[in-house]
Amino acid sequence: QSQNSTATCPLDFNVLRNLTSGGSKRPPTSDITQQCQYILQGLRLVQSHYLQLSNSFLPPLDSAESCWSTYQDVASNCNQSLENNSPCAACTTSLSTLQARYLTGTSIGNVSDCQAYPSIYAAAFTNRYGPTDKGTAKCLFLLDFTSKKSSKRRSIVLILGVLLGGGVGLLVLIGLFWIFHKRKKRADKFGRVLETELGSGLESISQSTSLVKYTFDEIRKATRNFSRDNIIGRGGYGNVYKGELPDGSLVAFKRFKNCSAAGDSTFTHEVEVIASVRHVNLVALRGYCTATSPFEGHQRIIPSIVTDWAWSLVRDGRTLDVIEDGMPELGSQEILEKYVLVAVLCSHPQLYARPTMDQVVKMLETDLSIPSIPERPIPLVAEMGDIERSLSNCASGQLSSPTGYQHFTFENDRPSICKEERSSSDSIAIE
Ligand SMILES: Nc1ncnc2c1ncn2[C@@H]1O[C@H](COP(=O)(O)OP(=O)(O)OP(=O)(O)O)[C@@H](O)[C@H]1O
């Protein structure tokens, strides 16, 4: 250039400008060696471009022939996108081999030395994308015009991924929290609303009686979570559990099975009637409980004082003491005793062992002897032997239950237990 200072420079430096216009990583200005290398490689790239256009650069004359033939070999390695590491490595390895084999002379120290020729040539002619391709520039001239952008893209992708993942995670968390909150609210509301509804129906009773409104949890605690061991009786509508309240009083909790909120008005009426009747010989209601448990469904429970005074009097041979003083004369002492005994039999803890109304009428209207009163506590789970004994007695029209019923003899009349299918299990829970 010093010789022809007025001549136009044949090299097109715009190719470098174009490559750097996107904002590329540049070497730090303090590192002179790296900067020189950067400039040198940049010149080589421009030179390569010139060679591509003009078909001329100044190869050493004595090496031109061998260079040419060997360049043919590297064509396959360098004629592809060199952006990725693997094809770039294949290409540069071929060039190094070539250099080591043929370009062994000492460097003359300028930018167009033989050392650079393989890269310049490979970029200009061997590589189909040419020296202006970012991948080629990076691989053959170590000029990384892509790094900043791609690393920027990588960071953007990373940030987007983190944001997206975090967003999805947050959404899932919010969704789970929402579902949990809704379920809890529903469960709370469910129990509360039904208690409130029924509570309003019973307000009139509460004013005239001293009925206590128990919570389901209080009763659950008193009956040890409705333990089997606490069952003291079974009726058509459900079990009766004995339980102890915090004040130490013993209470019988009648728990209705299979009830729904729909029947609550009838129930309210029943409670109202029973609660309003007060008599020394009548079991007094302590209160009531209605609630809907999310797991156990709708609940209706009536607590009353545990009582077995009639049974105790009969067992002690004081049957007539059960009858209140001043009751109108109903008949002879024998007849009165019969009434009491039948009444006590009707309050047998087991539903199956209570006489039917037919049997009650026969006992009251004929000379049939009344079965003996059973001992307490009465097992609620009948053993197979007991059932078999009962079934064999059924043949003769006698009822023999594990509870001590004897001589229950009626013509053409078999107690309901006789009609039940015999179970294959060793013990049968009678519901
Ligand atoms: N307050 C109580 N004290 C002692 N035992 C009781 C009490 N309440 C019920 N029992 C016992 O539980 C048994 C069943 O009582 P329940 O009131 O369920 O009988 P039921 O009136 O025949 O039943 P249902 O009304 O469901 O047809 C009674 O026969 C009795 O042995």
The ligand as an ORCA input file, in Angstrom:
! r2SCAN-3c Opt
* xyz 0 1
  N     -81.592    -44.422     77.920
  C     -81.313    -45.708     77.816
  N     -80.790    -46.357     78.883
  C     -80.485    -47.670     78.805
  N     -80.667    -48.412     77.722
  C     -81.192    -47.835     76.639
  C     -81.535    -46.439     76.622
  N     -82.019    -46.139     75.417
  C     -81.999    -47.279     74.703
  N     -81.486    -48.304     75.416
  C     -81.317    -49.705     75.009
  O     -81.178    -49.735     73.589
  C     -82.246    -50.531     73.044
  C     -82.647    -49.930     71.729
  O     -83.157    -48.661     71.960
  P     -84.006    -47.935     70.843
  O     -84.526    -46.647     71.385
  O     -83.125    -47.838     69.658
  O     -85.105    -48.985     70.643
  P     -86.378    -48.914     69.684
  O     -87.266    -47.820     70.172
  O     -86.891    -50.278     69.563
  O     -85.664    -48.515     68.362
  P     -86.281    -47.733     67.121
  O     -86.967    -46.518     67.656
  O     -85.014    -47.431     66.378
  O     -87.148    -48.711     66.412
  C     -83.331    -50.475     74.074
  O     -84.182    -51.597     73.977
  C     -82.552    -50.486     75.369
  O     -82.157    -51.795     75.700
*
